[in-house]
Amino acid sequence: MALDFVVDDVTVRFGRLEALVGVSVAIAAGERVAVVGPSGAGKTTFLRLLNGHVRPTAGAVEVGGRRLDSTTPAELRELRSRIGFVHQDHRLVPSMRVLKNVLAGRLGRWSWLGSVARMVLPSRALVLEAHALLERVGIEEKLYQRTDRLSGGQRQRVAVARALFQRPAALLADEPVASVDPERARDTVALFADICRERRLTLVMSLHDIQLAQELFPRLIGLRAGRVAFDRPTEAVSAGKLKELYALEGAAREDAPAEAPS
C-alpha cells in the first residue's frame, strides 16, 4: 500500500542557514510529484525530511498517518524500510557485484545475522527476484558483473532495482539523472514513473530539468530559497511562474549538506 506524506509548516535550520522555511505540503498515496527549483532551493532537504533523515526545527511531518517526531527508533527504522531512496551518487558499492548491491536494498528489513547470511549465500528465490527487477530496468545480463565495470546509466538502473528490491511503498529520488545525457535522462525518469504507476507507489523526485518534470509528472512543487513558490497541477504552472522560480536574484544559496545532522 502506497504511503502519503504531510509536511505541516516545517522550518529546517542548520546553524544560521534556513534550508526550508514554513513549508506545508500534502502528497497523497500513489501520487507522482516532481520537486523543481534552482540549486540551493532546498530540494534535497525536502526529500530527506520525508524519510526522517532530516528533522524539522519547527513544524511536523507525518508519513502514513504517523508523526515522525513521536515514533520510536524501531518504528522509524521500520517506516524507512518502506521508503526507497535513490541518491544522486547512487550509493552503490563499486567492488561488489550487481546482485549484492540489489540485495542490499532489503538490509533494513533483515536482522544483522539474516543480512550476513543472505548477502553471503542468497537463496535461489532472492536471486530470481533480483534478476526479475534487473530485467524490468533492462540490465538483467549484468546480474553477476562488478558494479564498477558498468556505465553511469547502468549504475543508475542498479540503484533503481535496489530501491525496488526494498519493496517500498514510496520512492524518493534526488536528482537521479543530473549527470547523464538528455536522452538517457528521459528514459530513466520515464522508467521511474512507469514502475511507480505499475506498482502504485508514491513517487517524489527532485529535478533540474523542468521539461522532463512537465512531461512526466502530473504535479509540480516549486521551491525557491527554502520556500514553496508554487504547488500546482503541471498544466497550471505558467511560463511566468517558472521564470520567477529560476530568476537569479536571491537564488544563490547553499543547500543543506547531504549528511546534515538530524
Salt bridges, closest charged atoms under 4 A:
GLU18 OE2 - ARG13 NE 3.18
GLU31 OE1 - ARG219 NH1 2.73
ASP69 OD2 - ARG67 NH2 2.57
GLU78 OE1 - ARG66 NH2 3.18
ASP89 OD1 - ARG91 NE 3.07
GLU129 OE2 - ARG106 NH2 2.49
GLU129 OE2 - ARG167 NE 3.27
ASP148 OD2 - ARG146 NH2 2.48
GLU175 OE2 - HIS208 NE2 3.48
ASP181 OD2 - ARG184 NH1 3.79
ASP194 OD1 - ARG197 NH1 2.90
GLU198 OE2 - ARG136 NH2 2.74
GLU215 OE2 - ARG186 NH2 2.55
ASP231 OD2 - ARG219 NH2 2.83
GLU259 OE2 - ARG91 NH2 3.17
